[in-house]
Structures are given as structure tokens and as C-alpha cells.
Amino acid sequence: MTVRALQDRVEAYLTQRAGGPVHVSALKRFPVGFSWATYGVDVEAGPGAQVPAATMILRMGPDDALYAPYSARPQFQLLSALERSPVPTPRVYWHSDDHAILGAPFFFCERVEGRAPLPSVGAPDDPVPQFRESIARQFVGALADLHRFDWRSAPELADWSTGITAENTALKQVEVCEHDYRRWATRPQPAMLWALHWLRRNAPRAQSLGIVHADYRIGNFLFQSGRITSILDWESAHIGDPHEDLGWAVLPQFGGGTGLVCRLLEQDDFLRLYERLSGRTVDRAVMRYYTVMSLLKLALVYLASAHTFERAGASDVRMGAMATQAAQTLRQMQRDIEAIG
């Protein structure tokens, strides 16, 4: 679909939702992310039309993207619920999984000011060093607030915990890994099969259940003038063991070679601050288990990117570059398993 055709469809949809004519004056795709497509939408409301903002964000899950097929419903549900929490998230407006509307599942949300720092370091305008201490506290505090959120009282999340218990939540995530392995592995991958066996055999019981972001790291939040303005990319969020987010955040892939958790703080400081702000005790052994799982999930992302890159008509060279990191990630995962025993 051309940008002009998409803009016409967006204009028609917003006109219907706003109760009056809406003109889309600009539709711009942002070159970020590896999964959902992100557009900035500037609108002008006509007589009788009520729009929530003059500029909105449109997120779409294309059929040819990394983890298609997509549904906008889970993210919309979760972000709606989190509007009642201290976690900084964009306000959501509308969503649909009907391909007939815009050609893919989508949701509209608030455009939050700020930019996303990346794991890499050295850019002339890199703002992280100047605000590191402040950002670190907010980064950990938002995660603590997420894990403390009373999701059981949120009507939007009523069906999120179906079939999930403290006893089986780790195994549920192993099943996710097994599903992705069957989907993306074009030939047997012994290291991954070994990891799947190890994860099944050592699955821990959760101390408690909470909302897990499942991709909580640098690059997935916006900040401006030293303040985190929004946590982004909730597509993998689920009910599970909060240790999952800790095991993912500490991966060295997100440290940019600094040895720091997400370029922000030492791992021991990260965990102590999390314990203080969340009121939870981190079980280091359980966190190491989820670090192994996180490395397997990351390697599976790289496997998926290779599959996507090899498709006929593929044009995103980032997918090919990501795929080259699979072997190194699997070696790290093997070393961690051997160290745990």
C-alpha cells in the first residue's frame, strides 16, 4: 500500500471515529523498531470533529514483519490499564485487528516527546552520561511500579492470567521458546535444544505473578531533559514471573560494552535499587535462570531475523546484520548454563 493510500484510509477512519471531518495533513513513518511500524499522524479537525490531539502515533503490525501475524488488542488492553498506574506510558485512543480498515492490525496513541537512547555509545549528542543517575533511578522505578501494579483488579486484563500459575509460569515461557524454535529453525540447532531441555528441567516456581514487559531495556523508553517520558514496545508483555524482566535487562547486549545494566548502573546496584523500590526480594538463582532464557529468546529473535531477511523481496538490511549475532549469543548462553550447573 502506498503512503498516499494509507493516508486516505487513516483520514476516513479518523473521520468516522471523531464524528466529523478530519484531514490528515501529514503521515510520516519513523525508521525505528524491528517489528511494528510506527507513524506520526498530524491531523486537522473540521466542524463537529473531536480528536484527542493534533498529533498522534499510529502503530501497525504488518503481515511481512518479524513476528507476524499481529494483534493490536493486547497492547491496547494493557496500555489502557496502565493509565491508572505510575508507569509512564502513552495514552491509547483506538485500535482494531480488522485488516479491511488500514491493511493491518493497528492502534492510535498519544505522541510523547522524547527520544530513545540506544545501547551503543560514543555519539556526539549522547545524552545518557549527563543524566545517568537520574535516568537509572527512573528506569528501575518504572519497572518496580509495573511489577507492583494490581493487574488482578484491572478489568482490561481479566483474561490475561488464564491458565497461568506460580508453578507453571516458567514452563509457559519455555513453551513460547519451543514455539518460536519450531517456527524459525530451518535445521536442528543443538545448542537451542539443549537449552530448552535445561530450562524445562530447572523451571522455578514464581514467588509471585505480575505484568512482565518482556523487552525492558535501553532503547525501549523515551526521555527528555533527564526525565523518562514513556516506556515503549509492549507487544510481548504477559503475566509471569517479574524475574523475567530482570534477567532480560542485565544482558550485556544492552550495555554497549560499558559493563553496566543498560548503560545505566552496575548490576548489584540495579538489583538493590529494584529491591528497595519494589519491596521485593530478588532470588539471584531465579534471575540467572531467566537470564539463560533471555539469551535463548534473543538468539531466537536473531534466527527470526535471518528467516525474514532471506524471504523473497526482503529489503531491511538490519535483519541480516542481526542474524550474525546468533552464534555469539548461543555461546554466551552455553557458558551461563555450564556456570550454573
Order of alpha helices (4+ residues) and beta strands (2+ residues): alpha-beta-beta-beta-alpha-beta-alpha-beta-alpha-alpha-alpha-beta-beta-beta-beta-alpha-alpha-alpha-alpha-alpha
